[in-house]
Amino acid sequence: MAKDIQDTADDTSSAAVEAPDLESSAAGAPKHGFFVRLYTGTGAFEVIGRRKMWYAISGLIVLACIVSIAVKGFTFGIDFEGGTKISLPTAGQNGVITTQQVEDVYSKSLGHGPESVVVVGNGPSATLQIRSEKLSNEESAKLGSALFEALQPTGSDGKPSEQSISQSDVSETWGDQITKKALIALGVFLVLAAIYITFRYERYMALSALLTLVFDLVVTAGVYSIVGFEVTPATVIGLLTILGFSLYDTVIVFDKVEENTHAFEHTTRRTFAEQANLAVNQTFMRSINTSLISVLPILALIVVAVWLLGVGTLMDLALVQLVGVIVGTYSSIFFATPLLVSLRERTDLVRTHTRRVLNRRKPAASAGDVVTGGAVDLEKAADAVPAEATVGGTPTVGNKPSPGARPSRPTGKRSTRGR
């Protein structure tokens, strides 16, 4: 028995001697570069700890988008607003037909200009598309004759042909039907997504994921309003696609958060926020790689749409996907997980656990120094703890375990079981 007591005393003395060495080794450890830390995902990037900054940035983005939607609105395509679309080849008897020539003929014929004139495609197969308000049969016939007489567009045989000019009308009723179906499709998606994440995760993760989807929807719509991109049925299809991508990216991060925080209340190594921050770091590369793999074919689609086929359905689909992938990647890292931590830190379980972790790192800290107004005051607790300390013989930096540190058995205690 006396020997056991002596061994325990020796262990305690040895731990006291080794602690400074561990601290100095942690302080003198080589600092890896940005890409090394990003690839290894050891928790070196502080995301959760700076969530107030990310909230401010996200809030400003959402505010700008809402103001633009309310003031400027959207540029809806002909399928939503209705109107008349006229197409004719760019090849004419007297050379290439330009958009300015078409606008001049339109204005002289009807007394007012068209809504837009764009070139679709490249080379001999390129066409000019005129979009205007709904024209009557008389106005359509008058405009068609004026375009043919002034520009002499040629057919496939290279000869002037009035049949090369085509017209199509989209009624406002059809536009209303398209709008309703688009809203129904969006609502069905959001309901199904809500059902899935509600059954898949606990309520705080489900709420965070749903709010993230709303964030992505508002920001993507706001970007279209600010830039003035035309909203078409293809835009709605692309929007549903990128909302699915955003949910997928959020699920990846939440899976890792769930894994890291499993039974977290039984340990005092890291707080819930620190475990969540580690999870974000560990999924950084996966999120980046997923986004890059998604962006590359979208960029290829944009190139094909612009250089080969011109502005059209492919361009509308690619634009919304490009915007959505960027927004979805940002929100899954800098909005969804910080929001989850903020919600969880309002629960008694996380507050109590955080207090235990911080009290273990600084035994002299009182409960009043850690909990302020019912919420965990991590910044105040961090200021009260030395920049470098040891937890269970493991070096810590900035009052928490150093990135990549492994758990170790507390020193100064030796089991006498079996003796």
CORJOQUI-V459020 format. One record per backbone hydrogen bond with DSSP energy under -1.0 kcal/mol. CO is the residue of the C=O (numbers start at 1). NH is the residue of the N-H. If there is no record, write none. Layout:
co->[CO;CO]
nh->[NH;NH]
//
This chain:
co->[1;2;3;4;5;6;7;8;9;10;11;12;13;14;15;18;19;20;21;22;23;24;33;34;35;36;37;48;50;51;52;53;54;55;56;57;58;59;60;61;62;63;64;65;66;67;68;68;75;77;77;78;83;84;85;86;87;88;90;91;92;95;98;99;100;101;102;103;104;105;106;107;116;118;120;123;126;127;128;129;130;131;131;132;136;137;138;139;140;141;142;143;144;145;146;147;148;152;153;155;159;161;162;166;168;170;171;172;173;174;175;176;177;178;179;180;181;182;183;184;185;186;187;188;189;190;191;192;193;194;195;196;197;202;203;204;205;206;207;208;209;210;211;212;213;214;215;216;217;218;219;220;221;222;223;224;231;232;233;234;235;236;237;238;239;240;241;242;243;244;245;246;247;248;249;250;251;252;253;254;255;256;257;261;263;264;271;272;273;274;275;276;277;278;279;283;284;285;286;287;288;289;290;291;292;295;296;297;298;299;300;301;302;303;304;304;305;312;313;314;315;316;317;318;319;320;321;322;323;324;325;326;327;328;329;330;331;331;335;336;337;338;339;340;341;343;344;347;348;349;350;351;352;353;354;355;356;357;358;362;367;370;372;375;376;377;378;379;380;387;389;391;394;395;400;402;416]
nh->[5;6;7;8;9;10;11;12;13;14;15;16;17;18;19;22;23;24;25;26;27;28;37;38;39;40;41;51;54;55;56;57;58;59;60;61;62;63;64;65;66;67;68;69;70;71;72;73;231;80;81;82;170;132;168;130;166;128;97;154;95;92;102;103;104;105;106;107;108;109;110;111;131;129;127;126;90;120;88;118;86;115;116;84;140;141;142;143;144;145;146;147;148;149;150;151;152;93;161;158;155;164;165;87;85;83;175;176;177;178;179;180;181;182;183;184;185;186;187;188;189;190;191;192;193;194;195;196;197;198;199;200;201;206;207;208;209;210;211;212;213;214;215;216;217;218;219;220;221;222;223;224;225;226;227;228;77;236;237;238;239;240;241;242;243;244;245;246;247;248;249;250;251;252;253;254;255;256;257;258;259;260;261;264;266;267;275;276;277;278;279;280;281;282;283;287;288;289;290;291;292;293;294;295;296;299;300;301;302;303;304;305;306;307;308;309;310;316;317;318;319;320;321;322;323;324;325;326;327;328;329;330;331;332;333;334;335;336;339;340;341;342;343;344;345;346;347;351;352;353;354;355;356;357;358;359;360;361;362;365;371;377;375;372;378;381;382;383;384;398;396;394;391;402;397;405;419]
//
